[in-house]
């Protein structure tokens, strides 16, 4: 009987972990230059279930994968370009790989079409919108042309109005409203609080929450209240095994990390 119980417990544990997805933050960005095709390809080698990338609309109505509003950080020593004020051709001239290592020299800012082609069957992409809702019509076009299944796409954003626009235009896709937290110096409370988070999720029509992994706020009760309200719960950016184990115990839908291989191994 003891052996049977242990076997059932092991099987139950495996089911939980298999259901908890590991998302490569900007690709396998600990080892490769963030938001590049090299980083996304490496993420699959490191057994990620999904990749997350950041996307802006350019001056000529193209969508490119980059986190910052300009290129200063990921293309150091080169002409600084503001993404929204630059054409795709201007951005493609920049080397965004060399800063990470000589082996990545010549890496270019990818378009969303190039990134979507890198999503294998059975894997997913989290598309973080870094600009405003002006990107939505073009994003809808590229997703419809990508051949990806609806369940392979999750659209995420810190801006509630953008999430609302996505839900109105593309209701077939799941969406996460994202939030981080800061401590109010006057009240000594963390903001936003749980009540505000739940209100915002309901107002923008999100299907889930993408929460910063801050233990002072995100504890078991917080997680349970979010899921009890009918929302998925996803946590970012978790790079330490002890933190991954902590959030894994809550059964988050996904854990986003710069180090998918390490976090996969730790769980």
C-alpha positions as CSV (number, residue, x, y, z in Angstrom):
1,X,0.0,0.0,0.0
2,X,2.8,2.4,0.9
3,X,4.5,1.8,-2.5
4,X,1.1,2.3,-4.3
5,X,0.6,5.6,-2.5
6,X,4.1,6.8,-3.3
7,X,3.6,5.9,-6.9
8,X,0.4,7.8,-7.1
9,X,2.0,10.9,-5.5
10,X,4.9,10.8,-8.0
11,X,2.4,10.5,-10.9
12,X,0.4,13.4,-9.5
13,X,3.5,15.6,-9.1
14,X,4.6,14.9,-12.7
15,X,1.1,15.9,-14.0
16,X,1.4,19.2,-12.1
17,X,4.8,20.0,-13.4
18,X,4.0,19.0,-17.0
19,X,1.1,21.5,-16.8
20,X,3.3,24.3,-15.6
21,X,5.0,25.8,-18.7
22,X,8.5,27.3,-18.8
23,X,8.6,30.5,-20.8
24,X,12.0,31.8,-22.2
25,X,12.1,35.5,-21.4
26,X,13.1,37.3,-24.6
27,X,14.3,33.9,-25.6
28,X,17.1,32.2,-23.7
29,X,18.4,35.6,-22.9
30,X,20.8,34.6,-20.2
31,X,22.9,32.9,-22.8
32,X,22.1,34.7,-26.1
33,X,21.2,38.3,-27.1
34,X,17.7,39.0,-26.0
35,X,14.8,39.2,-28.6
36,X,16.9,37.7,-31.4
37,X,16.4,34.6,-33.5
38,X,19.5,33.0,-31.8
39,X,17.8,33.5,-28.4
40,X,14.5,32.0,-29.5
41,X,16.2,29.0,-31.2
42,X,18.3,28.4,-28.1
43,X,15.2,28.4,-26.0
44,X,13.9,25.4,-27.8
45,X,17.2,23.6,-27.3
46,X,16.9,24.4,-23.6
47,X,13.4,22.7,-23.5
48,X,11.3,25.8,-23.1
49,X,7.6,25.4,-23.7
50,X,7.2,28.9,-24.9
51,X,9.2,32.0,-25.7
52,X,8.3,35.6,-24.8
53,X,9.3,38.6,-27.0
54,X,8.7,42.3,-27.0
55,X,7.3,44.1,-30.0
56,X,7.1,47.7,-31.3
57,X,5.6,49.2,-34.4
58,X,8.1,51.1,-36.7
59,X,7.6,54.3,-38.6
60,X,6.8,52.4,-41.8
61,X,4.2,50.2,-40.1
62,X,6.3,47.1,-39.5
63,X,6.5,45.1,-36.3
64,X,9.9,44.4,-34.8
65,X,11.1,42.5,-31.8
66,X,12.9,44.7,-29.3
67,X,12.4,45.6,-25.7
68,X,13.5,49.2,-25.4
69,X,12.0,52.2,-27.2
70,X,15.4,52.9,-28.7
71,X,18.4,50.8,-29.7
72,X,21.1,52.3,-27.4
73,X,21.3,49.3,-25.0
74,X,21.3,46.4,-27.4
75,X,23.2,48.1,-30.3
76,X,26.0,49.9,-28.3
77,X,28.5,52.0,-30.1
78,X,26.2,52.4,-33.1
79,X,23.8,55.1,-34.2
80,X,20.9,55.3,-31.7
81,X,17.5,54.8,-33.4
82,X,14.1,55.4,-31.8
83,X,12.1,52.4,-32.9
84,X,8.8,54.2,-33.6
85,X,10.6,56.9,-35.6
86,X,12.7,54.5,-37.7
87,X,12.0,52.4,-40.7
88,X,12.6,48.7,-40.8
89,X,15.5,49.1,-43.1
90,X,17.2,51.6,-40.8
91,X,16.8,49.2,-37.8
92,X,18.0,46.2,-39.8
93,X,21.4,47.9,-40.3
94,X,22.2,47.6,-36.6
95,X,24.1,44.7,-35.0
96,X,22.2,43.6,-31.9
97,X,24.2,40.6,-31.1
98,X,27.8,41.6,-30.6
99,X,27.2,43.1,-27.2
100,X,26.5,39.6,-25.9
101,X,29.5,37.9,-27.5
102,X,31.5,37.8,-30.7
103,X,29.7,34.6,-31.7
104,X,26.6,36.6,-32.1
105,X,28.1,39.3,-34.3
106,X,25.8,40.3,-37.1
107,X,22.6,39.4,-35.4
108,X,19.7,41.7,-36.5
109,X,16.5,42.9,-35.0
110,X,13.9,40.4,-36.2
111,X,10.5,41.2,-37.6
112,X,7.5,39.5,-36.0
113,X,7.1,37.4,-39.2
114,X,10.6,36.1,-38.7
115,X,9.9,35.3,-35.0
116,X,6.6,33.6,-35.7
117,X,8.3,31.2,-38.1
118,X,10.5,30.0,-35.3
119,X,7.5,28.7,-33.2
120,X,7.4,24.9,-33.6
121,X,4.3,22.8,-33.5
122,X,3.2,22.3,-30.0
123,X,5.1,25.3,-28.6
124,X,3.9,28.8,-27.8
125,X,4.7,32.5,-28.0
126,X,3.9,35.3,-25.5
127,X,3.8,38.5,-27.5
128,X,4.4,41.5,-25.3
129,X,3.1,44.8,-26.8
130,X,5.5,47.6,-25.9
131,X,3.8,50.4,-27.7
132,X,0.1,51.4,-27.9
133,X,-3.0,49.9,-29.5
134,X,-1.9,51.3,-32.9
135,X,-0.1,48.0,-33.4
136,X,-3.2,45.8,-33.1
137,X,-4.4,45.9,-36.8
138,X,-1.0,44.9,-38.1
139,X,-0.5,42.3,-35.4
140,X,-3.9,40.7,-36.3
141,X,-2.8,40.5,-39.9
142,X,0.5,38.8,-39.2
143,X,-1.0,36.3,-36.7
144,X,-3.7,35.3,-39.1
145,X,-1.0,34.7,-41.8
146,X,1.3,32.8,-39.5
147,X,-0.4,29.5,-39.5
148,X,-0.1,29.2,-35.7
149,X,-3.1,27.8,-33.8
150,X,-5.0,30.1,-31.5
151,X,-3.8,28.2,-28.4
152,X,-0.1,28.8,-29.4
153,X,-0.5,32.6,-28.9
154,X,-0.7,34.6,-25.7
155,X,-0.7,38.4,-26.0
156,X,0.5,40.4,-23.0
157,X,0.8,44.0,-22.0
158,X,1.2,46.4,-19.1
159,X,-1.4,48.8,-20.6
160,X,-5.0,47.9,-19.8
161,X,-6.4,49.8,-22.8
162,X,-4.1,47.8,-25.2
163,X,-5.4,44.5,-23.7
164,X,-8.9,45.7,-24.1
165,X,-8.2,46.6,-27.8
166,X,-6.7,43.2,-28.4
167,X,-9.7,41.4,-26.8
168,X,-12.1,43.4,-29.0
169,X,-10.2,42.8,-32.2
170,X,-8.8,39.2,-31.6
171,X,-11.0,37.5,-29.0
172,X,-9.7,34.1,-30.0
173,X,-6.4,34.8,-28.2
174,X,-5.7,34.7,-24.5
175,X,-4.3,37.8,-23.0
176,X,-2.4,38.7,-19.8
177,X,-2.5,42.1,-18.2
178,X,0.9,42.6,-16.7
179,X,1.8,44.3,-13.4
180,X,4.9,44.9,-11.2
181,X,4.7,46.4,-7.7
182,X,6.2,49.3,-5.8
183,X,6.1,50.2,-2.1
184,X,4.3,53.4,-1.3
185,X,6.7,55.4,0.9
186,X,3.8,57.1,2.8
187,X,1.7,54.1,3.6
188,X,4.4,51.4,3.4
189,X,2.0,49.3,1.4
190,X,2.7,47.5,-1.9
191,X,0.8,48.8,-4.9
192,X,-1.2,47.8,-6.7
193,X,-2.9,45.7,-4.1
194,X,-5.0,42.5,-4.8
195,X,-8.3,44.4,-5.0
196,X,-6.9,46.8,-7.6
197,X,-5.3,43.9,-9.6
198,X,-8.6,42.0,-9.7
199,X,-10.5,45.2,-10.7
200,X,-8.1,45.9,-13.5
201,X,-8.2,42.4,-14.8
202,X,-12.0,42.6,-15.0
203,X,-12.1,46.0,-16.6
204,X,-9.7,45.2,-19.4
205,X,-11.2,41.8,-20.2
206,X,-7.9,39.9,-19.7
207,X,-8.0,36.1,-19.4
208,X,-5.0,36.1,-17.1
209,X,-2.6,37.9,-14.9
210,X,1.1,38.2,-15.7
211,X,2.6,39.1,-12.3
212,X,6.1,40.1,-11.3
213,X,7.6,37.5,-9.0
214,X,7.7,39.5,-5.8
215,X,7.2,37.4,-2.7
216,X,6.2,40.3,-0.5
217,X,3.0,40.5,-2.6
218,X,2.6,37.2,-4.5
219,X,1.9,34.6,-1.9
220,X,-0.4,31.6,-1.9
221,X,-3.4,33.7,-0.9
222,X,-2.8,36.2,-3.6
223,X,-2.5,33.4,-6.2
224,X,-5.7,31.6,-4.9
225,X,-7.7,34.8,-5.1
226,X,-6.7,35.5,-8.7
227,X,-7.5,32.0,-9.8
228,X,-10.7,31.9,-7.8
229,X,-11.8,35.0,-9.7
230,X,-11.5,33.0,-12.9
231,X,-8.1,34.2,-14.2
232,X,-5.0,32.4,-15.2
233,X,-1.9,33.2,-13.3
234,X,1.6,33.6,-14.8
235,X,4.7,34.8,-13.1
236,X,7.9,36.6,-14.3
237,X,11.0,36.8,-14.3
238,X,12.2,33.9,-12.2
239,X,15.9,33.1,-12.5
240,X,16.7,31.4,-9.2
241,X,15.8,27.7,-8.6
242,X,14.5,28.5,-5.0
243,X,12.1,31.1,-6.4
244,X,11.0,28.7,-9.2
245,X,10.2,26.0,-6.6
246,X,8.3,28.5,-4.5
247,X,6.0,29.6,-7.4
248,X,5.8,26.1,-8.7
249,X,4.2,25.0,-5.4
250,X,1.3,27.4,-6.2
251,X,0.8,25.7,-9.6
252,X,1.2,28.9,-11.7
253,X,0.2,28.4,-15.3
254,X,3.7,29.4,-16.4
255,X,7.0,30.6,-15.1
256,X,8.9,33.0,-17.2
257,X,12.7,33.0,-16.9
258,X,15.9,34.1,-18.7
259,X,17.3,30.6,-17.9
260,X,14.9,27.9,-19.1
261,X,17.4,25.1,-18.9
262,X,18.3,25.8,-15.3
263,X,14.7,26.3,-14.2
264,X,13.5,23.2,-16.0
265,X,16.2,21.2,-14.3
266,X,15.4,22.6,-10.8
267,X,11.7,21.6,-11.2
